[in-house]
Amino acid sequence: MSKVKILWVDDEIDLLKPHLLFLQSKGYDIITASNGYDALDELDKHPDLELVFLDESMPGISGLETLPQIKLRKPTLPVVMITKNEAETVMEEAIGAQISDYLIKPVNPNQILLTIKKIIENKRLIREKTSSGYQREFRNIFMRINSKLNFEEWTQIYKEIVSWELKIDQSRSHNMADILATQKAEANSAFSKFIKQTYQDWFGDWADQRPILSHEVIRHYVLPRLHPDIPTVMVLLDNLRYDQWKVLEPILAEQFTVTEEHTFCSILPTTTQYSRNAIFAGLMPADIEKHFPAYWKNDADEGGKNNFEDKLLEAQLKRLVRRPIKMEYVKITSVRKAKTLADNALNYLDNDLTVIVYNFIDMLSHARTEMEVLKELAGDEKAYRSLTRSWFLHAPLWQALRTMSERPMQLILTTDHGTIRVKRPSKIVGDRETTTNLRYKAGRNLRYEPKDVLAIKQPKAVGLPSPNISSTFVFALEDFYFLYPNNYTKYNNYFRNTFQHGGVSLEEMICPVVILVPK
């Protein structure tokens, strides 16, 4: 392995010989210069330099004057400014010129060594620390996955896996990423078995043991927090997975403080048509169909399936809130509508409750299936998280939330369901009335691989409408996706590794609900 090459620039370089010898004994290759001009010459001679220590006060051109010349030649080369001058203006000027660190003379060898490790070896040290930490935790997670867990314990497992995913993303430990992906697949396999065994019981004998489900989100997390003097803004980001929330959290932390973080379980199917209508109605889909037939459409029905969310929300508030409240519902489904969001941000704070549904992430997952360029940009979970973060940073939604944070308010951020990258096809046969979703099917006389699915033969027993007397719902487990035998190879290649929702997985079912207040 080649030595790390460092340039040290100081007009009193001869007095620093003990420091140089110490660093050489630690395996570093040290090049020296006594003025800014020589430093720039050495920079040209040694394109493989990895760090510069730069004296701020030198004859000829000063360190502050040399610094922009270094950055002009090598913008990404780390520079550490060393100075006797403790004046705040000098430090601010150096920091503004993008130095990596700032040391006050006299410096000791260990201080220099620590700075080198922090800057040069930081990524390696983080990678090694992350890898060793996950290796220690691997067996603990493995043992828990293979024990009898309830939903709350599965939620904790999923959160831990996501935490390690984000740490490994940052450390770029590719070997550990592969091991974690395998463990996550094992967790999804065990979680799918758990849901297969318990989901139907949640609507029967075990109703008191079930988690908060979609239709209980507003009743449980929103209505108890309504305050007559503090406006509440509920933002529902369609298709937001828990890991995507965790990459948005540091951005929101610039303006907001997270006071509570909760989760709920998306009902099946984990799709907008079912889960989001349930959230706003405060009812399971079968009850929406029964009590609000004009607002519910089954899969085979013509027309939009989520066109009456505002009406369903109004009806829920009327049932559950005893005092009159001023409510506004806003759905963002286009760039044009998104731009008006920031313009109206402060007006929303005149309401007791404003509900904003933002469809970008859902559109992104669907577009990724259709567009080759997006398949490359979001080729895996890490890239999908990165794309979500980049979108949010530049989205009108973030601009609107920053504007709102200037006033007293509370923000409730949530979603309707998540999404999973599908990898394994499962053959299914159905008639023309069968639904088209890749992660669930509803129809008559379905033929499928029983080991790959959770089958519900009495939909109304789990709160689902039954379009026909003999209708069956089947939900893909783990990372399976349904394909018909016709053109099997073509569609297998087309849909493999795309992000889909509707079935049973940790990513689709465990959804965040976060309470935030402005700083």
RASULHU-V171365 format. One line per field, one symbol per residue. burial: 1 if it has 9 or more other ideal C-beta (glycine too) atoms within 8 Angstrom, else 0. A space follows every 50 residues. Layout:
burial = ???
This chain:
burial = 00011111111010010011011100010111111101111110010011 11111111001111111011101000111111100000011011101010 11100010101110111011110011101110110011001101100010 10111011111111111110101001101100111111111101110111 11100100011111111111111011000011111111111111111110 11101101000111111111111111111111111111100100110010 00001101111111111000000010111111000011101101100110 11111111111111101110000110110001111111101100111111 11111010111111111111110011110100111011111111010100 01111100110111111000111111111111110001001100110111 1111111111111111110
